[in-house]
């Protein structure tokens, strides 16, 4: 770890603490050369296992870009997409595994996207789940309606 002040390549860890429910470690460090102190945060590196067997680091922007396509023309702004990306990443990190199948990333996107925009959810689900006919859309819409009917209405009380 290089010192951010003098760029010396030797630092000493003064204190380490688990943060973010065990998903990261916060370290207080001191440069052995200039003696200035600074904090670093270490995150578990999430790796995505692709269908081909190759692995790559999880990239929140890549996950959000797929969702952005499904949201095209919908009343969904960039802040909402950024929040969705954070929710998906947090959910994957809390699963506790450093390696996630690409399929699991898609599954993690579905629920928050459904809450954000049902039309965008249907678009994303149709590609992700490989809808092949109007019947597939009708089945998914029927599930959405059934779930909505089961939820307590805001006007009741």
C-alpha positions in Angstrom: 0.0 0.0 0.0 1.5 3.3 -1.1 1.2 6.4 1.1 -1.3 8.8 -0.5 0.8 11.7 0.8 4.4 10.9 0.0 4.0 7.8 -2.2 6.3 5.7 0.0 5.6 2.0 -0.5 5.8 0.9 3.2 2.9 1.5 5.6 2.0 0.1 8.9 -1.5 -1.1 9.9 -2.5 0.5 13.2 -6.0 -0.8 13.5 -8.4 -3.1 11.6 -12.1 -3.3 12.0 -14.8 -5.3 10.2 -17.3 -3.0 8.5 -20.5 -3.2 6.4 -21.8 -6.4 8.1 -18.6 -8.3 7.4 -18.4 -7.3 3.7 -15.4 -5.0 4.2 -12.4 -4.3 6.5 -11.5 -0.8 7.5 -7.8 -0.3 8.2 -6.1 2.7 9.8 -2.6 3.0 8.5 0.5 5.1 9.0 3.3 5.8 6.6 6.6 4.7 8.0 8.4 7.4 6.1 6.3 10.6 6.6 4.3 9.2 9.5 1.0 10.6 8.2 -2.1 8.5 8.9 -4.8 7.4 6.5 -7.7 4.9 6.2 -8.2 2.2 3.6 -11.2 0.0 3.1 -10.8 -3.5 1.7 -13.8 -5.1 -0.1 -14.3 -8.7 -1.0 -13.7 -9.0 -4.7 -16.9 -10.4 -6.3 -16.2 -12.7 -9.3 -18.8 -13.6 -11.9 -18.6 -17.1 -13.3 -19.9 -16.9 -16.9 -21.6 -19.8 -18.7 -18.4 -20.3 -20.8 -16.5 -21.1 -17.5 -14.5 -17.9 -17.7 -14.5 -15.5 -14.7 -14.5 -11.8 -14.5 -14.7 -9.2 -11.7 -18.3 -8.1 -10.9 -18.9 -4.8 -12.6 -22.0 -2.9 -11.2 -21.9 -0.6 -14.3 -22.2 -3.6 -16.6 -25.2 -4.9 -14.6 -26.9 -1.5 -14.7 -26.3 -1.1 -18.5 -28.5 -4.2 -19.1 -31.2 -2.7 -16.9 -30.8 0.7 -18.6 -31.7 -0.9 -22.0 -34.9 -2.4 -20.4 -35.8 1.0 -19.0 -35.4 2.9 -22.3 -38.4 5.2 -22.8 -39.6 4.6 -19.2 -39.8 7.2 -16.4 -36.7 5.8 -14.7 -33.8 8.2 -14.0 -30.1 7.6 -13.6 -30.3 7.9 -9.8 -32.8 5.1 -9.6 -30.6 2.9 -11.8 -27.6 3.7 -9.6 -29.6 2.8 -6.5 -30.7 -0.5 -8.2 -27.1 -1.3 -9.0 -26.2 -0.7 -5.3 -29.0 -2.9 -4.1 -28.0 -5.7 -6.5 -24.3 -5.5 -5.4 -25.2 -5.4 -1.7 -27.4 -8.5 -2.2 -24.7 -10.4 -3.9 -22.1 -9.4 -1.3 -24.4 -10.4 1.5 -24.7 -13.9 0.0 -21.2 -14.3 1.3 -19.7 -16.1 -1.7 -16.8 -14.5 -3.6 -17.8 -16.2 -6.8 -21.3 -15.8 -8.3 -22.8 -17.5 -11.3 -23.8 -15.0 -14.0 -27.3 -16.4 -13.7 -27.4 -15.3 -10.0 -26.6 -11.7 -11.0 -29.7 -11.7 -13.3 -31.8 -13.2 -10.5 -30.6 -10.5 -8.1 -31.7 -7.8 -10.6 -35.3 -9.1 -11.1 -36.9 -8.2 -7.8 -35.6 -4.6 -7.4 -36.3 -3.9 -11.1 -39.9 -5.2 -10.7 -40.3 -2.8 -7.8 -38.9 0.1 -9.9 -40.8 -0.4 -13.1 -43.0 -3.3 -14.2 -42.7 -2.6 -17.9 -38.9 -2.5 -17.7 -39.1 -5.7 -15.5 -41.1 -7.5 -18.2 -38.6 -6.4 -20.9 -35.6 -7.6 -18.8 -37.3 -10.8 -17.8 -38.3 -11.6 -21.4 -34.6 -11.5 -22.5 -33.2 -13.0 -19.3 -35.7 -15.9 -19.1 -35.8 -16.3 -22.8 -39.5 -15.7 -23.4 -40.5 -17.3 -26.7 -44.2 -16.4 -27.2 -46.9 -14.0 -26.1 -48.0 -16.8 -23.7 -44.8 -16.3 -21.7 -45.6 -12.6 -21.3 -49.2 -13.4 -20.4 -48.0 -15.8 -17.7 -45.6 -13.3 -16.2 -48.2 -10.5 -16.3 -50.6 -12.9 -14.5 -48.0 -13.5 -11.8 -47.4 -9.7 -11.4 -51.2 -9.1 -11.0 -51.6 -12.0 -8.5 -48.7 -10.6 -6.4 -50.2 -7.1 -6.6 -53.6 -8.4 -5.5 -52.0 -10.2 -2.5 -50.4 -7.0 -1.3 -52.4 -4.9 1.2 -53.8 -1.8 -0.5 -52.6 1.6 0.6 -56.2 2.8 1.0 -57.2 0.1 3.4 -56.5 0.6 7.1 
